[in-house]
Amino acid sequence: MDILHLIDRLEELVGEARRLPIGAGVVLDRRRLLDLVDQMRAAVPNEVKEAARILEQREELIARAEEEVALKLARCDEEVARRLDEQNLVQEAQAKAAMILQEAEARADRIIRDAQAQAQSRLAEADKLANEQMDEADRYALEMLRRLESQLTAFLANVRSGVESLTERQPVET
């Protein structure tokens, strides 16, 4: 039987029913109504039953898909958080490395300046010491030269005295 025909029969059954004196209620024959409902149930096409079953499966699939999406989103959130933590660690490590490098460069500059100042101080000290030694050497040389001059003067005086004495002893040639 056609479902639309059964719906028409249900409508006729309600139309033929006796009205209650108060309100909009009607009195129906229970057996006829239940028989019509059974016929309607039997007349529902398998496609409608299949559609109901498919809708039910669809709801289950949607629920499972939503669970999977929620799980995947949670995993993605965890991965994003982990990567952000890693990125923060990398940035912190890079900042710390830059700071260490800057401190090392500053320390190296201080060491170089200290070494240059120390070298200049030692060079000045060496120059002073060399000048003092040169002055002392000059004084010593001057003293030695004066002694030598004195000795040479004495020696020259002896040589002149010897020449004069020899000159006086020789007969004069005419």
PLY file of the C-alpha trace (Angstrom):
ply
format ascii 1.0
element vertex 174
property float x
property float y
property float z
element edge 173
property int vertex1
property int vertex2
end_header
0.00 0.00 0.00
0.99 3.54 -0.65
1.90 5.61 2.40
0.02 8.63 1.07
-3.18 6.54 0.73
-2.79 5.44 4.35
-2.34 9.05 5.48
-5.57 9.91 3.63
-7.39 7.07 5.43
-6.09 8.37 8.79
-7.46 11.77 7.93
-10.86 10.22 7.04
-10.88 8.30 10.32
-10.36 11.51 12.27
-12.98 13.30 10.13
-15.59 10.56 10.77
-14.90 10.50 14.49
-17.47 11.78 16.98
-16.74 15.11 18.57
-16.67 15.59 22.28
-19.13 18.13 23.60
-16.41 20.17 25.28
-13.17 21.18 23.52
-11.74 20.00 20.20
-11.35 16.33 21.19
-12.78 13.38 19.19
-13.59 9.73 19.92
-11.88 7.24 17.60
-12.20 3.52 17.20
-9.05 2.26 18.82
-8.80 -0.95 16.75
-9.24 0.85 13.48
-6.60 3.45 14.48
-4.03 0.84 15.59
-4.67 -1.21 12.45
-4.05 1.88 10.32
-0.81 2.67 12.23
0.41 -0.90 11.65
-0.39 -0.62 7.95
1.47 2.71 7.82
4.46 1.19 9.53
4.51 -1.67 7.05
4.05 0.75 4.16
7.06 2.90 5.09
9.53 2.23 2.29
12.82 0.51 3.05
14.57 3.61 1.73
13.14 5.65 4.61
14.27 3.01 7.11
17.66 2.90 5.38
17.83 6.69 5.44
17.10 6.67 9.18
19.83 4.07 9.70
22.25 6.11 7.52
21.43 9.26 9.49
22.16 7.39 12.70
25.49 6.14 11.28
26.21 9.65 10.06
25.73 11.02 13.56
28.08 8.35 14.92
30.68 9.15 12.22
30.38 12.87 12.92
30.86 12.24 16.65
33.93 10.07 15.98
35.32 12.62 13.52
34.81 15.41 16.05
36.67 13.34 18.66
39.51 12.71 16.20
39.62 16.40 15.26
39.69 17.37 18.95
42.49 14.86 19.57
44.47 16.06 16.54
43.96 19.69 17.56
45.21 18.88 21.05
48.26 17.16 19.54
48.85 20.13 17.24
48.55 22.51 20.18
51.10 20.41 22.09
53.42 20.37 19.06
53.08 24.14 18.61
53.80 24.67 22.30
56.80 22.33 22.11
58.16 24.08 19.03
57.62 27.48 20.62
59.50 26.25 23.68
62.30 24.99 21.41
62.32 28.30 19.53
62.44 30.19 22.82
65.31 27.97 23.96
67.15 28.62 20.69
66.58 32.37 21.00
67.73 32.31 24.63
70.82 30.30 23.65
71.59 32.73 20.82
71.15 35.71 23.14
73.37 34.07 25.76
76.00 33.24 23.11
75.93 36.84 21.88
76.32 38.09 25.44
79.22 35.69 26.12
80.88 36.75 22.85
80.44 40.42 23.74
81.91 39.82 27.21
84.82 37.87 25.69
85.51 40.68 23.20
85.41 43.28 25.99
87.74 41.15 28.10
90.10 40.67 25.15
90.11 44.44 24.56
90.94 45.04 28.23
93.75 42.46 28.11
95.15 44.04 24.93
95.00 47.55 26.44
96.65 46.31 29.65
99.35 44.52 27.64
99.98 47.62 25.52
100.18 49.83 28.62
102.53 47.34 30.28
104.67 47.13 27.13
104.87 50.93 26.91
105.79 51.12 30.59
108.51 48.50 30.17
109.76 50.19 27.00
109.99 53.54 28.80
111.75 51.84 31.68
114.14 50.11 29.26
114.81 53.44 27.49
115.53 55.08 30.84
117.81 52.23 31.88
119.57 52.28 28.48
120.08 56.05 28.77
121.44 55.65 32.28
123.79 52.89 31.09
124.87 55.04 28.13
125.52 57.97 30.48
127.49 55.72 32.79
129.42 54.26 29.84
130.13 57.80 28.60
131.37 58.82 32.05
133.54 55.70 32.24
134.92 56.30 28.73
135.59 59.96 29.57
137.39 58.92 32.74
139.44 56.33 30.85
140.27 58.84 28.11
141.37 61.40 30.70
143.57 58.78 32.39
144.97 57.81 29.00
145.53 61.47 28.19
147.27 61.92 31.50
149.41 58.84 30.88
150.11 59.94 27.31
151.01 63.40 28.51
153.39 61.85 31.02
154.74 59.50 28.38
155.16 62.38 25.92
156.94 64.34 28.60
159.29 61.37 29.12
159.81 61.07 25.34
160.66 64.79 25.07
162.92 64.58 28.02
164.71 61.60 26.42
164.92 63.39 23.05
166.31 66.50 24.73
168.82 64.55 26.73
169.96 62.68 23.63
170.08 65.84 21.62
172.29 67.48 24.23
174.77 64.63 24.24
175.42 64.51 20.59
178.19 66.53 19.20
177.25 69.23 16.91
178.34 68.64 13.36
179.58 71.49 11.47
0 1
1 2
2 3
3 4
4 5
5 6
6 7
7 8
8 9
9 10
10 11
11 12
12 13
13 14
14 15
15 16
16 17
17 18
18 19
19 20
20 21
21 22
22 23
23 24
24 25
25 26
26 27
27 28
28 29
29 30
30 31
31 32
32 33
33 34
34 35
35 36
36 37
37 38
38 39
39 40
40 41
41 42
42 43
43 44
44 45
45 46
46 47
47 48
48 49
49 50
50 51
51 52
52 53
53 54
54 55
55 56
56 57
57 58
58 59
59 60
60 61
61 62
62 63
63 64
64 65
65 66
66 67
67 68
68 69
69 70
70 71
71 72
72 73
73 74
74 75
75 76
76 77
77 78
78 79
79 80
80 81
81 82
82 83
83 84
84 85
85 86
86 87
87 88
88 89
89 90
90 91
91 92
92 93
93 94
94 95
95 96
96 97
97 98
98 99
99 100
100 101
101 102
102 103
103 104
104 105
105 106
106 107
107 108
108 109
109 110
110 111
111 112
112 113
113 114
114 115
115 116
116 117
117 118
118 119
119 120
120 121
121 122
122 123
123 124
124 125
125 126
126 127
127 128
128 129
129 130
130 131
131 132
132 133
133 134
134 135
135 136
136 137
137 138
138 139
139 140
140 141
141 142
142 143
143 144
144 145
145 146
146 147
147 148
148 149
149 150
150 151
151 152
152 153
153 154
154 155
155 156
156 157
157 158
158 159
159 160
160 161
161 162
162 163
163 164
164 165
165 166
166 167
167 168
168 169
169 170
170 171
171 172
172 173
